[in-house]
Structures are given as C-alpha cells and as structure tokens.
Amino acid sequence: MNDNQPESMELRLRRARYRADHRGTKEADLVVGGFFERHHQDFDEAAMAWFEIVLQEQDVDILAWAFGTAEVPPHLDNAWMQALKKLDYVEVTR
C-alpha cells in the first residue's frame, strides 16, 4: 500500500479486533474486546479514531475508567466512553 493512502476501515477494524481481544489480561480482554464486538459495526471514522486511541492506553487505566474508579481524560470522554462504562456487553463464560 502506498504510504500516502489511508488504511481502509476494514483493515483498521481487523487490527482493532485483534488488539481489543489480546490485551494481556483476561479482564481487559473481556471489557475491551466485548465492547468492540458489541459496538464496532456502528463505528464511523470519528469513533474508530477514538477507539484506536483507547487501544493505546494501559489496561489498568481503561479498566479504571470502565469501572468508574478513575476519571476519564477529557479527550476520551464522550458518548462512546459512556457506552464502555455501562459494561452491559461483557459476557463471562467458564
């Protein structure tokens, strides 16, 4: 791919799916991966850009924001973060 051409949304979604599901801790996999699976089909360019920034954050920070034990940085606090904080997408299986 030419370096001057932006990546396709499909490629960005595949990369995000992998990064969301392979965070390093089971808890983060459930929260970040579960959020992605529930909401990625609704991502537009702005939402995708937001999620890519979230994926760069540390698991401990993402979980603290999701659980409400830490303040969300202003640049990440939006309707998508509010959806992440609902945790209604987490499915725990044994």
C-alpha positions as CSV (number, residue, x, y, z in Angstrom):
1,M,0.0,0.0,0.0
2,N,1.2,3.5,-0.8
3,D,2.2,5.4,2.4
4,N,0.2,8.4,1.2
5,Q,-3.1,6.4,1.1
6,P,-5.1,6.0,4.3
7,E,-5.8,2.5,5.6
8,S,-9.2,1.0,4.8
9,M,-11.8,0.9,7.5
10,E,-11.8,-2.9,7.1
11,L,-8.1,-3.2,7.8
12,R,-8.4,-0.9,10.8
13,L,-11.3,-2.9,12.2
14,R,-9.3,-6.2,11.9
15,R,-6.4,-4.7,13.6
16,A,-8.6,-3.2,16.3
17,R,-10.4,-6.5,16.9
18,Y,-7.1,-8.3,17.4
19,R,-5.8,-5.6,19.8
20,A,-9.1,-5.5,21.7
21,D,-9.1,-9.3,22.2
22,H,-5.4,-9.6,23.1
23,R,-4.9,-7.1,25.8
24,G,-2.8,-9.1,28.2
25,T,-5.2,-9.7,31.0
26,K,-8.5,-11.7,30.9
27,E,-10.4,-8.7,32.5
28,A,-9.2,-6.3,29.8
29,D,-9.9,-8.8,27.1
30,L,-13.5,-9.1,28.4
31,V,-14.0,-5.4,28.7
32,V,-12.2,-4.0,25.6
33,G,-12.9,-7.0,23.4
34,G,-16.5,-7.2,24.5
35,F,-17.0,-3.5,23.8
36,F,-15.5,-3.9,20.4
37,E,-17.7,-6.9,19.5
38,R,-20.8,-5.1,20.6
39,H,-20.2,-1.7,19.0
40,H,-17.7,-1.9,16.1
41,Q,-20.4,-2.2,13.5
42,D,-21.6,1.3,14.5
43,F,-18.1,2.9,14.3
44,D,-17.8,5.8,11.9
45,E,-14.4,7.5,11.3
46,A,-14.5,9.5,14.5
47,A,-15.5,6.5,16.6
48,M,-12.8,4.4,15.0
49,A,-10.2,7.1,15.7
50,W,-11.3,7.3,19.3
51,F,-11.1,3.6,19.8
52,E,-7.7,3.4,18.3
53,I,-6.5,6.0,20.8
54,V,-8.1,4.0,23.7
55,L,-6.3,0.9,22.5
56,Q,-3.0,2.7,23.1
57,E,-3.8,3.2,26.7
58,Q,-2.8,0.9,29.6
59,D,-5.2,-1.9,30.6
60,V,-5.2,-0.7,34.2
61,D,-6.4,2.8,33.0
62,I,-9.1,1.5,30.7
63,L,-10.5,-0.8,33.4
64,A,-10.4,2.1,36.0
65,W,-12.4,4.3,33.6
66,A,-14.8,1.5,32.8
67,F,-15.4,0.7,36.5
68,G,-15.6,4.3,37.4
69,T,-12.6,4.3,39.8
70,A,-10.7,6.9,37.9
71,E,-11.6,10.0,35.9
72,V,-11.7,9.7,32.2
73,P,-9.3,12.1,30.4
74,P,-11.3,14.8,28.7
75,H,-10.0,13.9,25.3
76,L,-11.5,10.4,25.7
77,D,-14.7,11.3,27.5
78,N,-17.6,11.1,25.0
79,A,-20.7,9.0,24.3
80,W,-18.5,6.0,23.4
81,M,-16.8,6.1,26.7
82,Q,-20.2,6.3,28.4
83,A,-21.1,3.1,26.5
84,L,-17.9,1.5,27.5
85,K,-18.7,2.3,31.2
86,K,-22.0,0.5,31.0
87,L,-20.3,-2.9,30.9
88,D,-23.5,-4.4,29.6
89,Y,-21.6,-6.1,26.8
90,V,-19.3,-8.2,29.0
91,E,-20.1,-11.9,28.7
92,V,-18.3,-14.2,31.1
93,T,-18.1,-17.9,30.2
94,R,-16.3,-20.6,32.0
